[in-house]
Amino acid sequence: MIVVAEDHEDIRYVLKRSLERAGHRVVAAADGKAALAAVREHRPDLVVTDVDMPHMTGLDLCRAIRADDDLRHIPVVVASGSLMPGDSLAEDAGASATLLKPFVPAQLLALIATLLPA
């Protein structure tokens, strides 16, 4: 299962559909706070998060996951249009990987394949 945190409805829909078509179960959240609640409830295999969201940023979501002993093992992919190549903000927050927007679903799926056990 994958938790997707994205505040733009159209992008959230595309991410959810792409991941489901690839065989993943997906719980989608419209902000970081809702995503953290979903992570705590569902204990997903992976989290994909935007950075700039209301209520809690994706970087704060990543930090909250890393600060929780029961969750810190979960890979977190930060997908953002606001980070620049070479920025260490996501890495500093504990992200497992960064995907710069715009990206195509195949790029996300390839990255997820490297982070999830077969």
MODELLER restraints for C-alpha pairs under 7 A, 6 or more apart:
rsr = mdl.restraints
at = mdl.atoms
rsr.add(forms.Gaussian(group=physical.xy_distance, feature=features.Distance(at['CA:1:A'], at['CA:24:A']), mean=5.89, stdev=0.5))
rsr.add(forms.Gaussian(group=physical.xy_distance, feature=features.Distance(at['CA:1:A'], at['CA:25:A']), mean=4.65, stdev=0.5))
rsr.add(forms.Gaussian(group=physical.xy_distance, feature=features.Distance(at['CA:1:A'], at['CA:26:A']), mean=5.66, stdev=0.5))
rsr.add(forms.Gaussian(group=physical.xy_distance, feature=features.Distance(at['CA:1:A'], at['CA:44:A']), mean=4.92, stdev=0.5))
rsr.add(forms.Gaussian(group=physical.xy_distance, feature=features.Distance(at['CA:1:A'], at['CA:45:A']), mean=5.42, stdev=0.5))
rsr.add(forms.Gaussian(group=physical.xy_distance, feature=features.Distance(at['CA:1:A'], at['CA:46:A']), mean=6.93, stdev=0.5))
rsr.add(forms.Gaussian(group=physical.xy_distance, feature=features.Distance(at['CA:2:A'], at['CA:24:A']), mean=6.87, stdev=0.5))
rsr.add(forms.Gaussian(group=physical.xy_distance, feature=features.Distance(at['CA:2:A'], at['CA:25:A']), mean=6.24, stdev=0.5))
rsr.add(forms.Gaussian(group=physical.xy_distance, feature=features.Distance(at['CA:2:A'], at['CA:26:A']), mean=4.90, stdev=0.5))
rsr.add(forms.Gaussian(group=physical.xy_distance, feature=features.Distance(at['CA:2:A'], at['CA:27:A']), mean=6.37, stdev=0.5))
rsr.add(forms.Gaussian(group=physical.xy_distance, feature=features.Distance(at['CA:2:A'], at['CA:44:A']), mean=5.33, stdev=0.5))
rsr.add(forms.Gaussian(group=physical.xy_distance, feature=features.Distance(at['CA:2:A'], at['CA:45:A']), mean=5.88, stdev=0.5))
rsr.add(forms.Gaussian(group=physical.xy_distance, feature=features.Distance(at['CA:2:A'], at['CA:46:A']), mean=4.97, stdev=0.5))
rsr.add(forms.Gaussian(group=physical.xy_distance, feature=features.Distance(at['CA:2:A'], at['CA:47:A']), mean=5.58, stdev=0.5))
rsr.add(forms.Gaussian(group=physical.xy_distance, feature=features.Distance(at['CA:3:A'], at['CA:26:A']), mean=5.78, stdev=0.5))
rsr.add(forms.Gaussian(group=physical.xy_distance, feature=features.Distance(at['CA:3:A'], at['CA:27:A']), mean=4.83, stdev=0.5))
rsr.add(forms.Gaussian(group=physical.xy_distance, feature=features.Distance(at['CA:3:A'], at['CA:28:A']), mean=5.80, stdev=0.5))
rsr.add(forms.Gaussian(group=physical.xy_distance, feature=features.Distance(at['CA:3:A'], at['CA:35:A']), mean=6.87, stdev=0.5))
rsr.add(forms.Gaussian(group=physical.xy_distance, feature=features.Distance(at['CA:3:A'], at['CA:39:A']), mean=6.70, stdev=0.5))
rsr.add(forms.Gaussian(group=physical.xy_distance, feature=features.Distance(at['CA:3:A'], at['CA:44:A']), mean=6.35, stdev=0.5))
rsr.add(forms.Gaussian(group=physical.xy_distance, feature=features.Distance(at['CA:3:A'], at['CA:46:A']), mean=6.58, stdev=0.5))
rsr.add(forms.Gaussian(group=physical.xy_distance, feature=features.Distance(at['CA:3:A'], at['CA:47:A']), mean=4.80, stdev=0.5))
rsr.add(forms.Gaussian(group=physical.xy_distance, feature=features.Distance(at['CA:3:A'], at['CA:48:A']), mean=6.28, stdev=0.5))
rsr.add(forms.Gaussian(group=physical.xy_distance, feature=features.Distance(at['CA:4:A'], at['CA:27:A']), mean=6.25, stdev=0.5))
rsr.add(forms.Gaussian(group=physical.xy_distance, feature=features.Distance(at['CA:4:A'], at['CA:28:A']), mean=4.72, stdev=0.5))
rsr.add(forms.Gaussian(group=physical.xy_distance, feature=features.Distance(at['CA:4:A'], at['CA:29:A']), mean=6.07, stdev=0.5))
rsr.add(forms.Gaussian(group=physical.xy_distance, feature=features.Distance(at['CA:4:A'], at['CA:47:A']), mean=5.93, stdev=0.5))
rsr.add(forms.Gaussian(group=physical.xy_distance, feature=features.Distance(at['CA:4:A'], at['CA:48:A']), mean=4.80, stdev=0.5))
rsr.add(forms.Gaussian(group=physical.xy_distance, feature=features.Distance(at['CA:4:A'], at['CA:49:A']), mean=5.80, stdev=0.5))
rsr.add(forms.Gaussian(group=physical.xy_distance, feature=features.Distance(at['CA:5:A'], at['CA:28:A']), mean=6.05, stdev=0.5))
rsr.add(forms.Gaussian(group=physical.xy_distance, feature=features.Distance(at['CA:5:A'], at['CA:29:A']), mean=4.82, stdev=0.5))
rsr.add(forms.Gaussian(group=physical.xy_distance, feature=features.Distance(at['CA:5:A'], at['CA:30:A']), mean=5.85, stdev=0.5))
rsr.add(forms.Gaussian(group=physical.xy_distance, feature=features.Distance(at['CA:5:A'], at['CA:31:A']), mean=5.84, stdev=0.5))
rsr.add(forms.Gaussian(group=physical.xy_distance, feature=features.Distance(at['CA:5:A'], at['CA:32:A']), mean=6.17, stdev=0.5))
rsr.add(forms.Gaussian(group=physical.xy_distance, feature=features.Distance(at['CA:5:A'], at['CA:35:A']), mean=5.66, stdev=0.5))
rsr.add(forms.Gaussian(group=physical.xy_distance, feature=features.Distance(at['CA:5:A'], at['CA:48:A']), mean=6.21, stdev=0.5))
rsr.add(forms.Gaussian(group=physical.xy_distance, feature=features.Distance(at['CA:5:A'], at['CA:49:A']), mean=4.51, stdev=0.5))
rsr.add(forms.Gaussian(group=physical.xy_distance, feature=features.Distance(at['CA:5:A'], at['CA:50:A']), mean=6.06, stdev=0.5))
rsr.add(forms.Gaussian(group=physical.xy_distance, feature=features.Distance(at['CA:6:A'], at['CA:12:A']), mean=5.38, stdev=0.5))
rsr.add(forms.Gaussian(group=physical.xy_distance, feature=features.Distance(at['CA:6:A'], at['CA:29:A']), mean=6.43, stdev=0.5))
rsr.add(forms.Gaussian(group=physical.xy_distance, feature=features.Distance(at['CA:6:A'], at['CA:30:A']), mean=5.25, stdev=0.5))
rsr.add(forms.Gaussian(group=physical.xy_distance, feature=features.Distance(at['CA:6:A'], at['CA:31:A']), mean=6.15, stdev=0.5))
rsr.add(forms.Gaussian(group=physical.xy_distance, feature=features.Distance(at['CA:6:A'], at['CA:49:A']), mean=6.14, stdev=0.5))
rsr.add(forms.Gaussian(group=physical.xy_distance, feature=features.Distance(at['CA:6:A'], at['CA:50:A']), mean=5.27, stdev=0.5))
rsr.add(forms.Gaussian(group=physical.xy_distance, feature=features.Distance(at['CA:7:A'], at['CA:30:A']), mean=4.44, stdev=0.5))
rsr.add(forms.Gaussian(group=physical.xy_distance, feature=features.Distance(at['CA:7:A'], at['CA:31:A']), mean=5.50, stdev=0.5))
rsr.add(forms.Gaussian(group=physical.xy_distance, feature=features.Distance(at['CA:7:A'], at['CA:53:A']), mean=5.69, stdev=0.5))
rsr.add(forms.Gaussian(group=physical.xy_distance, feature=features.Distance(at['CA:16:A'], at['CA:26:A']), mean=6.21, stdev=0.5))
rsr.add(forms.Gaussian(group=physical.xy_distance, feature=features.Distance(at['CA:16:A'], at['CA:28:A']), mean=6.89, stdev=0.5))
rsr.add(forms.Gaussian(group=physical.xy_distance, feature=features.Distance(at['CA:18:A'], at['CA:105:A']), mean=6.25, stdev=0.5))
rsr.add(forms.Gaussian(group=physical.xy_distance, feature=features.Distance(at['CA:20:A'], at['CA:26:A']), mean=6.61, stdev=0.5))
rsr.add(forms.Gaussian(group=physical.xy_distance, feature=features.Distance(at['CA:29:A'], at['CA:35:A']), mean=5.14, stdev=0.5))
rsr.add(forms.Gaussian(group=physical.xy_distance, feature=features.Distance(at['CA:31:A'], at['CA:53:A']), mean=5.47, stdev=0.5))
rsr.add(forms.Gaussian(group=physical.xy_distance, feature=features.Distance(at['CA:31:A'], at['CA:54:A']), mean=5.68, stdev=0.5))
rsr.add(forms.Gaussian(group=physical.xy_distance, feature=features.Distance(at['CA:31:A'], at['CA:55:A']), mean=6.41, stdev=0.5))
rsr.add(forms.Gaussian(group=physical.xy_distance, feature=features.Distance(at['CA:31:A'], at['CA:56:A']), mean=6.60, stdev=0.5))
rsr.add(forms.Gaussian(group=physical.xy_distance, feature=features.Distance(at['CA:32:A'], at['CA:53:A']), mean=6.49, stdev=0.5))
rsr.add(forms.Gaussian(group=physical.xy_distance, feature=features.Distance(at['CA:32:A'], at['CA:55:A']), mean=6.35, stdev=0.5))
rsr.add(forms.Gaussian(group=physical.xy_distance, feature=features.Distance(at['CA:32:A'], at['CA:56:A']), mean=4.52, stdev=0.5))
rsr.add(forms.Gaussian(group=physical.xy_distance, feature=features.Distance(at['CA:32:A'], at['CA:57:A']), mean=5.64, stdev=0.5))
rsr.add(forms.Gaussian(group=physical.xy_distance, feature=features.Distance(at['CA:32:A'], at['CA:58:A']), mean=5.89, stdev=0.5))
rsr.add(forms.Gaussian(group=physical.xy_distance, feature=features.Distance(at['CA:32:A'], at['CA:61:A']), mean=5.73, stdev=0.5))
rsr.add(forms.Gaussian(group=physical.xy_distance, feature=features.Distance(at['CA:33:A'], at['CA:55:A']), mean=5.90, stdev=0.5))
rsr.add(forms.Gaussian(group=physical.xy_distance, feature=features.Distance(at['CA:33:A'], at['CA:56:A']), mean=5.39, stdev=0.5))
rsr.add(forms.Gaussian(group=physical.xy_distance, feature=features.Distance(at['CA:36:A'], at['CA:61:A']), mean=6.39, stdev=0.5))
rsr.add(forms.Gaussian(group=physical.xy_distance, feature=features.Distance(at['CA:45:A'], at['CA:74:A']), mean=6.09, stdev=0.5))
rsr.add(forms.Gaussian(group=physical.xy_distance, feature=features.Distance(at['CA:46:A'], at['CA:74:A']), mean=5.58, stdev=0.5))
rsr.add(forms.Gaussian(group=physical.xy_distance, feature=features.Distance(at['CA:46:A'], at['CA:75:A']), mean=5.01, stdev=0.5))
rsr.add(forms.Gaussian(group=physical.xy_distance, feature=features.Distance(at['CA:46:A'], at['CA:76:A']), mean=5.98, stdev=0.5))
rsr.add(forms.Gaussian(group=physical.xy_distance, feature=features.Distance(at['CA:47:A'], at['CA:75:A']), mean=6.33, stdev=0.5))
rsr.add(forms.Gaussian(group=physical.xy_distance, feature=features.Distance(at['CA:47:A'], at['CA:76:A']), mean=4.73, stdev=0.5))
rsr.add(forms.Gaussian(group=physical.xy_distance, feature=features.Distance(at['CA:47:A'], at['CA:77:A']), mean=6.11, stdev=0.5))
rsr.add(forms.Gaussian(group=physical.xy_distance, feature=features.Distance(at['CA:48:A'], at['CA:76:A']), mean=5.90, stdev=0.5))
rsr.add(forms.Gaussian(group=physical.xy_distance, feature=features.Distance(at['CA:48:A'], at['CA:77:A']), mean=4.71, stdev=0.5))
rsr.add(forms.Gaussian(group=physical.xy_distance, feature=features.Distance(at['CA:48:A'], at['CA:78:A']), mean=5.99, stdev=0.5))
rsr.add(forms.Gaussian(group=physical.xy_distance, feature=features.Distance(at['CA:48:A'], at['CA:79:A']), mean=6.82, stdev=0.5))
rsr.add(forms.Gaussian(group=physical.xy_distance, feature=features.Distance(at['CA:49:A'], at['CA:58:A']), mean=5.50, stdev=0.5))
rsr.add(forms.Gaussian(group=physical.xy_distance, feature=features.Distance(at['CA:49:A'], at['CA:77:A']), mean=6.25, stdev=0.5))
rsr.add(forms.Gaussian(group=physical.xy_distance, feature=features.Distance(at['CA:49:A'], at['CA:78:A']), mean=5.04, stdev=0.5))
rsr.add(forms.Gaussian(group=physical.xy_distance, feature=features.Distance(at['CA:49:A'], at['CA:79:A']), mean=5.81, stdev=0.5))
rsr.add(forms.Gaussian(group=physical.xy_distance, feature=features.Distance(at['CA:50:A'], at['CA:58:A']), mean=5.44, stdev=0.5))
rsr.add(forms.Gaussian(group=physical.xy_distance, feature=features.Distance(at['CA:50:A'], at['CA:78:A']), mean=5.90, stdev=0.5))
rsr.add(forms.Gaussian(group=physical.xy_distance, feature=features.Distance(at['CA:50:A'], at['CA:79:A']), mean=5.00, stdev=0.5))
rsr.add(forms.Gaussian(group=physical.xy_distance, feature=features.Distance(at['CA:50:A'], at['CA:80:A']), mean=5.35, stdev=0.5))
rsr.add(forms.Gaussian(group=physical.xy_distance, feature=features.Distance(at['CA:51:A'], at['CA:57:A']), mean=5.36, stdev=0.5))
rsr.add(forms.Gaussian(group=physical.xy_distance, feature=features.Distance(at['CA:51:A'], at['CA:58:A']), mean=4.10, stdev=0.5))
rsr.add(forms.Gaussian(group=physical.xy_distance, feature=features.Distance(at['CA:51:A'], at['CA:59:A']), mean=5.97, stdev=0.5))
rsr.add(forms.Gaussian(group=physical.xy_distance, feature=features.Distance(at['CA:51:A'], at['CA:78:A']), mean=6.76, stdev=0.5))
rsr.add(forms.Gaussian(group=physical.xy_distance, feature=features.Distance(at['CA:51:A'], at['CA:79:A']), mean=6.94, stdev=0.5))
rsr.add(forms.Gaussian(group=physical.xy_distance, feature=features.Distance(at['CA:51:A'], at['CA:80:A']), mean=5.66, stdev=0.5))
rsr.add(forms.Gaussian(group=physical.xy_distance, feature=features.Distance(at['CA:52:A'], at['CA:58:A']), mean=6.53, stdev=0.5))
rsr.add(forms.Gaussian(group=physical.xy_distance, feature=features.Distance(at['CA:59:A'], at['CA:90:A']), mean=6.32, stdev=0.5))
rsr.add(forms.Gaussian(group=physical.xy_distance, feature=features.Distance(at['CA:59:A'], at['CA:93:A']), mean=5.80, stdev=0.5))
rsr.add(forms.Gaussian(group=physical.xy_distance, feature=features.Distance(at['CA:62:A'], at['CA:76:A']), mean=6.72, stdev=0.5))
rsr.add(forms.Gaussian(group=physical.xy_distance, feature=features.Distance(at['CA:62:A'], at['CA:93:A']), mean=6.06, stdev=0.5))
rsr.add(forms.Gaussian(group=physical.xy_distance, feature=features.Distance(at['CA:62:A'], at['CA:94:A']), mean=6.24, stdev=0.5))
rsr.add(forms.Gaussian(group=physical.xy_distance, feature=features.Distance(at['CA:62:A'], at['CA:95:A']), mean=6.35, stdev=0.5))
rsr.add(forms.Gaussian(group=physical.xy_distance, feature=features.Distance(at['CA:63:A'], at['CA:93:A']), mean=5.33, stdev=0.5))
rsr.add(forms.Gaussian(group=physical.xy_distance, feature=features.Distance(at['CA:63:A'], at['CA:94:A']), mean=6.37, stdev=0.5))
rsr.add(forms.Gaussian(group=physical.xy_distance, feature=features.Distance(at['CA:65:A'], at['CA:71:A']), mean=5.49, stdev=0.5))
rsr.add(forms.Gaussian(group=physical.xy_distance, feature=features.Distance(at['CA:65:A'], at['CA:72:A']), mean=5.35, stdev=0.5))
rsr.add(forms.Gaussian(group=physical.xy_distance, feature=features.Distance(at['CA:66:A'], at['CA:72:A']), mean=4.22, stdev=0.5))
rsr.add(forms.Gaussian(group=physical.xy_distance, feature=features.Distance(at['CA:66:A'], at['CA:94:A']), mean=6.56, stdev=0.5))
rsr.add(forms.Gaussian(group=physical.xy_distance, feature=features.Distance(at['CA:75:A'], at['CA:96:A']), mean=5.50, stdev=0.5))
rsr.add(forms.Gaussian(group=physical.xy_distance, feature=features.Distance(at['CA:75:A'], at['CA:115:A']), mean=6.80, stdev=0.5))
rsr.add(forms.Gaussian(group=physical.xy_distance, feature=features.Distance(at['CA:76:A'], at['CA:95:A']), mean=5.18, stdev=0.5))
rsr.add(forms.Gaussian(group=physical.xy_distance, feature=features.Distance(at['CA:76:A'], at['CA:96:A']), mean=5.20, stdev=0.5))
rsr.add(forms.Gaussian(group=physical.xy_distance, feature=features.Distance(at['CA:76:A'], at['CA:97:A']), mean=6.76, stdev=0.5))
rsr.add(forms.Gaussian(group=physical.xy_distance, feature=features.Distance(at['CA:77:A'], at['CA:95:A']), mean=6.05, stdev=0.5))
rsr.add(forms.Gaussian(group=physical.xy_distance, feature=features.Distance(at['CA:77:A'], at['CA:96:A']), mean=5.85, stdev=0.5))
rsr.add(forms.Gaussian(group=physical.xy_distance, feature=features.Distance(at['CA:77:A'], at['CA:97:A']), mean=4.90, stdev=0.5))
rsr.add(forms.Gaussian(group=physical.xy_distance, feature=features.Distance(at['CA:77:A'], at['CA:98:A']), mean=5.62, stdev=0.5))
rsr.add(forms.Gaussian(group=physical.xy_distance, feature=features.Distance(at['CA:78:A'], at['CA:90:A']), mean=6.64, stdev=0.5))
rsr.add(forms.Gaussian(group=physical.xy_distance, feature=features.Distance(at['CA:78:A'], at['CA:95:A']), mean=6.43, stdev=0.5))
rsr.add(forms.Gaussian(group=physical.xy_distance, feature=features.Distance(at['CA:78:A'], at['CA:97:A']), mean=6.33, stdev=0.5))
rsr.add(forms.Gaussian(group=physical.xy_distance, feature=features.Distance(at['CA:78:A'], at['CA:98:A']), mean=4.75, stdev=0.5))
rsr.add(forms.Gaussian(group=physical.xy_distance, feature=features.Distance(at['CA:78:A'], at['CA:99:A']), mean=6.10, stdev=0.5))
rsr.add(forms.Gaussian(group=physical.xy_distance, feature=features.Distance(at['CA:79:A'], at['CA:98:A']), mean=5.85, stdev=0.5))
rsr.add(forms.Gaussian(group=physical.xy_distance, feature=features.Distance(at['CA:79:A'], at['CA:99:A']), mean=4.58, stdev=0.5))
rsr.add(forms.Gaussian(group=physical.xy_distance, feature=features.Distance(at['CA:79:A'], at['CA:100:A']), mean=5.66, stdev=0.5))
rsr.add(forms.Gaussian(group=physical.xy_distance, feature=features.Distance(at['CA:79:A'], at['CA:101:A']), mean=6.49, stdev=0.5))
rsr.add(forms.Gaussian(group=physical.xy_distance, feature=features.Distance(at['CA:80:A'], at['CA:99:A']), mean=6.49, stdev=0.5))
rsr.add(forms.Gaussian(group=physical.xy_distance, feature=features.Distance(at['CA:80:A'], at['CA:100:A']), mean=5.14, stdev=0.5))
rsr.add(forms.Gaussian(group=physical.xy_distance, feature=features.Distance(at['CA:80:A'], at['CA:101:A']), mean=5.36, stdev=0.5))
rsr.add(forms.Gaussian(group=physical.xy_distance, feature=features.Distance(at['CA:81:A'], at['CA:100:A']), mean=5.72, stdev=0.5))
rsr.add(forms.Gaussian(group=physical.xy_distance, feature=features.Distance(at['CA:81:A'], at['CA:101:A']), mean=4.53, stdev=0.5))
rsr.add(forms.Gaussian(group=physical.xy_distance, feature=features.Distance(at['CA:81:A'], at['CA:102:A']), mean=6.78, stdev=0.5))
rsr.add(forms.Gaussian(group=physical.xy_distance, feature=features.Distance(at['CA:90:A'], at['CA:98:A']), mean=6.80, stdev=0.5))
